[in-house]
Amino acid sequence: MSMKKILFLLTISCLLTFASNSQNTSLQKGNSFAVRGFHLDLRIQVMTMSALRSFALQLKGYGFNTLIMEWEGTYPFEKHPLIPNRYAYTKKEITSFIKYCDSLGIDVIPLQQSFGHVEYILRHYRYKDLREDQQDYSQVCPLEEDKDRALFTDLYTELASTHTSKYIHIGGDETYLLGHCEKCSRKAALEGKSKLYIDYIRMLCDIVIKLGKRPILWADIALKYPEAIKLLPKETIFIDWNYGWDLNRFGEHQKLIESGYEIWGAPSIRSHPDNYFLTEWGKHFKNIRDFVPQGRNAGYKGMIMTSWSTSGQYSKVNESETEIIDLYAIRHVYPISGFNILINAFAESLKTNEPLNIPQYVEKYCYNRFGFSKEQSAKFWQAIICTPYEINQGTVLSPQQMSINDVRDSTRQAALALGKLIPAKNIAEFEQFRLMTDIRLQYLNYEAIYKFANEESFSKKDLPEVLDKLNGLLENGKKLDARFIALNKGILQPGELREENDLRSAKIKLLYNRLANVK
């Protein structure tokens, strides 16, 4: 069979897998979460509209009834045409998608960041007066109230016109620049940062309520200032996001519980430190196992699975001190197409009052999805969770001392183990795990080379050996790129497929070109 035909079959198989829900995920009676949702982040890795529909159908089959869409630059704002990016959908596409989701019984809630994480808006000098800082475009100044109100009234109004949901998510998380500018600093000194935050959030909530909607916001900053929570409208809903940490990480959790506001919870399947070269599968499974029961016991009305395509932090490329060329997302993760096992695990955890039994779940999933025996399932699990450690400037961030070569050898064994497992069905889904592991191995091979190049003993005589190894990685990278496109074609936009491939190989190419020119 030709490579072209193989790639075509993999693409079709992947799309079918993406939409399938062969496991029985019907909800048991008495489920305590009225809202069972998924958060889809489209800041990068923009999905095709057909993939979005397939994903919504998958969520329906798993028992979800809510989809929070962080459209960001993919929403075609008409009054503010600088905001949409080149992957923006049309209004017709969005209204058609929402109508489709309505027919499935899935409520589509728009998420419009309106305080922090608004680089994609503030990068344009049309909005420069709204910036809290003229070098860091991440946050609006809450004291530019008239201008802020005008902008977000426009954006919320357009979103309300296309979304049938009774909710609008206003964001509100990670406002790290709070009290930074001169005006805000003065107010914070007089009245406290909590007043600065809550006054602005209350203004945003009021806009949403006047549109006949209920405001939703992330709870981290409100937890930091619990004394001010009561100042928000009673219609406000908080989402307590927790990715595996103590409940009091952001503030005294019990005060939020006692506030009287409706609360939803949110674990995650893609979050820090996940990137293309590392997925902490064990961490995310434990997050589901632990936090879903905690939310249930706390009386949360909803549970939303978040799935971040990036950290929300950006690196600027400037052409001068004041003129920006572009913003690049600092962290990319593997596309959502590779995470069905965690989406399904979350759905399963919503069906029972008992914490997710991870070993039992993995064994059942591998049997149902891939036809694996108990022994094969155990090998699969050990392969995907092996040595899940970051590399930071040549150092392995592990609880026990390990070298890059140690982690690389472990990952190589994991790749071999996955290569020996032959799924009886859902081949494309299983290929995602193999590809993720091979991409990590490629990265670790590079890190080993780069560490050698950074040693004091490294000199010109070592160049031929290093260049030969780097060239081998570049050749292997072409094969990885072809596999990536085959598995994700039709899911991500074509331009983004190319961008993601270029991103993964950027450091290898840069080091090769630098060393190849040494005379």
MITORPA-409054 format. One record per residue (C-alpha): residue in one letter; x, y, z. Coordinates in steps of 0.1 Angstrom, whole numbers, plus 5000, padded with zeros to 4 digits. Layout:
AXYZ ...
This chain:
M500050005000 S501450344991 M502350605018 K499750845003 K496950585008 I498150505043 L498050875053 F494550905037 L493250605057 L494750735089 T493051075084 I489650915079 S490150685108 C491150965130 L488151175122 L485850875128 T487550805161 F487251165171 A483551155167 S482950805181 N481750715216 S481650345216 Q481750315253 N478550335273 T478650675291 S474950725299 L474550905332 Q473250735362 K470150875380 G470751125407 N473951275392 S474651575414 F476051805387 A473351995367 V476052135345 R478451875329 G480752065306 F483852105286 H485952415280 L487452435245 D490352685241 L490752815206 R493453075213 I495752855192 Q495152525174 V491952635158 M489752345149 T487852315116 M484052355118 S483551995109 A485851885137 L483952105161 R480751935152 S482251595156 F483651695190 A480251815201 L478751485191 Q481351305210 L480651515241 K476951445237 G477651075237 Y479651105269 G476851275287 F478051645286 N475451915283 T477652225282 L480452355260 I482352675270 M483852815239 E486853045243 W486653185208 E489153455213 G490353575178 T488253315160 Y484953515167 P484153755138 F483454075157 E481854315133 K482254635153 H485854555161 P487354385130 L490954415142 I490254145169 P489453845147 N492453655134 R493053475101 Y491353165114 A488153335124 Y484853165116 T482053335099 K478853445118 K476953185097 E479352915107 I479053005144 T475253035145 S475052705126 F477352535151 I475352665180 K472152555164 Y473652205160 C474752195196 D471252305207 S469852015188 L472151785208 G471151935241 I474452105245 D474552465258 V477252675241 I478552935265 P480853205251 L483953295271 Q485253645265 Q488253745285 S487654105297 F490354185323 G493453975319 H494653755290 V493554015264 E496854055245 Y495053975213 I492954285217 L495354535234 R498154455209 H496354705185 Y497055075193 R493355145188 Y493055005223 K496255135238 D494455365262 L492955055279 R496254895287 E497354865323 D500954865310 Q502254985277 Q504854705274 D502754415288 Y499554395269 S497954125290 Q495554335311 V493154625308 C493254915332 P490054885353 L489955265359 E489455335322 E485855245330 D484055435303 K486255295275 D486254945290 R482454945293 A482055065257 L484354795244 F482954495263 T479454605258 D480054585221 L481754245224 Y479154095248 T476254225227 E477654055196 L478153735215 A474653745229 S473253785194 T474653455183 H474653245214 T471353105228 S472953025262 K471753215293 Y475353255304 I478353465293 H481753375308 I483753695314 G487053535324 G488653745352 D491553515361 E495253575367 T495053955368 Y498653975379 L499054345370 L496354455393 G497254795408 H500254835385 C499655165367 E499855495385 K496155545388 C495455195399 S498355205424 R496855515440 K493455355443 A494855025456 A496755215483 L493655395495 E490955115491 G492854795485 K493354575454 S490254385462 K488054695457 L489954765424 Y489154415412 I485654375424 D484454715412 Y485654635377 I484154275377 R480854415390 M480754655360 L481354365336 C478654155354 D476154445351 I476754455313 V476054085311 I472954105333 K471454395312 L471754165282 G469553915300 K472453675307 R474153535338 P477853625343 I480453345350 L483953405361 W487053215372 A487253215410 D491053245417 I491253625422 A487953635441 L489353365465 K492253605471 Y489853875482 P486853695497 E485753995517 A484754165485 I482853875469 K479453985484 L479654305464 L478954115431 P475454055417 K473753755431 E473353615396 T477153565394 I478653215390 F482153125401 I484252845385 D486752715410 W489552575388 N491852325405 Y494552135387 G495751915415 W496552145443 D495352225478 L491852375479 N493152685496 R495852765470 F494253095459 G492653185493 E490353055520 H488252815501 Q485552775527 K484653145524 L483753095488 I481552795497 E479853005524 S479353305501 G475953185488 Y476953215451 E476552925426 I479852755421 W481152515394 G484452325395 A487052275368 P489852025366 S492052005335 I493451765309 R496052005295 S497752255317 H501252355330 P503752215325 D502352015295 N503752105262 Y504451915229 F507251725246 L505551635279 T502051525290 E501651455326 W499051185322 G499251065358 K498751415372 H495651475351 F494151135360 K494651215397 N493151555392 I489951395379 R489951135406 D490451385435 F488651705425 V485451575410 P484451415444 Q485551725462 G483351945441 R480451705446 N480851705483 A481152085484 G477752115466 Y479052255433 K476252285407 G478552215377 M481852065367 I483752185336 M486752015322 T489252275310 S491652205281 W494252475275 S495952485242 T498452735256 S499352905289 G497953235279 Q501453395281 Y502953545249 S506253665236 K506353985217 V508254045185 N508954415181 E510254615152 S511054905175 E510654995211 T506955085206 E505854895175 I504854535177 I505054285148 D503353985164 L502653785196 Y503653425199 A502153185224 I504953065247 R503652715253 H501952475228 V500452145238 Y499551835217 P496151885200 I492851785217 S492651485193 G495151305215 F493251325248 N490151125243 I491150885272 L491051175296 I487851325283 N486250995287 A487750945322 F486151275332 A482851175318 E483050845337 S483851025370 L480651235367 K478550915367 T479350795401 N479850925437 E483050715440 P486450855430 L487750735397 N489550405400 I492450485377 P493950135371 Q490449985367 Y489450265343 V492550235321 E492149865318 K488549895308 Y489250175284 C492049995267 Y489949675263 N486949865249 R488850105226 F491849895215 G490949535224 F493949505248 S494249235274 K494949325311 E498649275305 Q498749485274 S496749765292 A499349765320 K502149805295 F500350085278 W499850265311 Q503450225321 A504650355288 I502650685288 I503450775325 C507150695324 T509550965337 P507251265332 Y509851525340 E510651865326 I514151955314 N515252305324 Q518652425310 G520152075310 T518751975344 V516051715349 L513351835373 S512751505390 P512351405427 Q515351175424 Q518551265405 M518351175369 S520251265338 I518751355304 N520151025291 D518250845319 V514951005309 R515750955272 D516450585277 S513150545297 T511250715269 R512950505242 Q511750195261 A508250345263 A508250405225 L509350045219 A506649915242 L503950115224 G505349995191 K504849635201 L501149695211 I498849625181 P495349765186 A492449565171 K490449885165 N490650265168 I494150255152 A494350635147 E493650715183 F496350475194 E498750625169 Q498350965187 F499950805218 R502850665197 L503350995180 M503351195213 T505950955227 D508150975196 I507951355196 R509151355232 L511951115223 Q513051355195 Y513051635220 L515151445245 N517651345218 Y518051715210 E518351815247 A521151555251 I522951705221 Y522452055233 K523751975268 F526951825252 A527352145232 N527052355264 E529852175282 E533152355287 S534952075269 F532952115237 S535052245209 K535352265171 K536651915169 D533251785181 L531351965154 P531151685128 E529651435153 V527151695166 L526151815131 D525651455120 K523351385150 L521351705144 N520951625107 G519551285117 L517051455140 L516051695112 E515451395089 N513451215116 G511451535121 K510151515086 K508651175093 L507151305125 D505651595107 A504051375081 R502551155108 F501251465126 I499551595096 A498051255087 L496551215122 N495251575126 K494351675090 G490651775091 I490851855128 L493152165129 Q493252435102 P495952355076 G497952655083 E498152565120 L499352215112 R502252365093 E502952615121 E502952345148 N505352135128 D507652425123 L507552505160 R508652165171 S511752165149 A512752525154 K515452475180 I516952185161 K517252385129 L518552695148 L521352495165 Y522252315133 N522552635113 R524552805140 L527152525143 A527252455106 N528652795099 V531552765124 K534752765103 
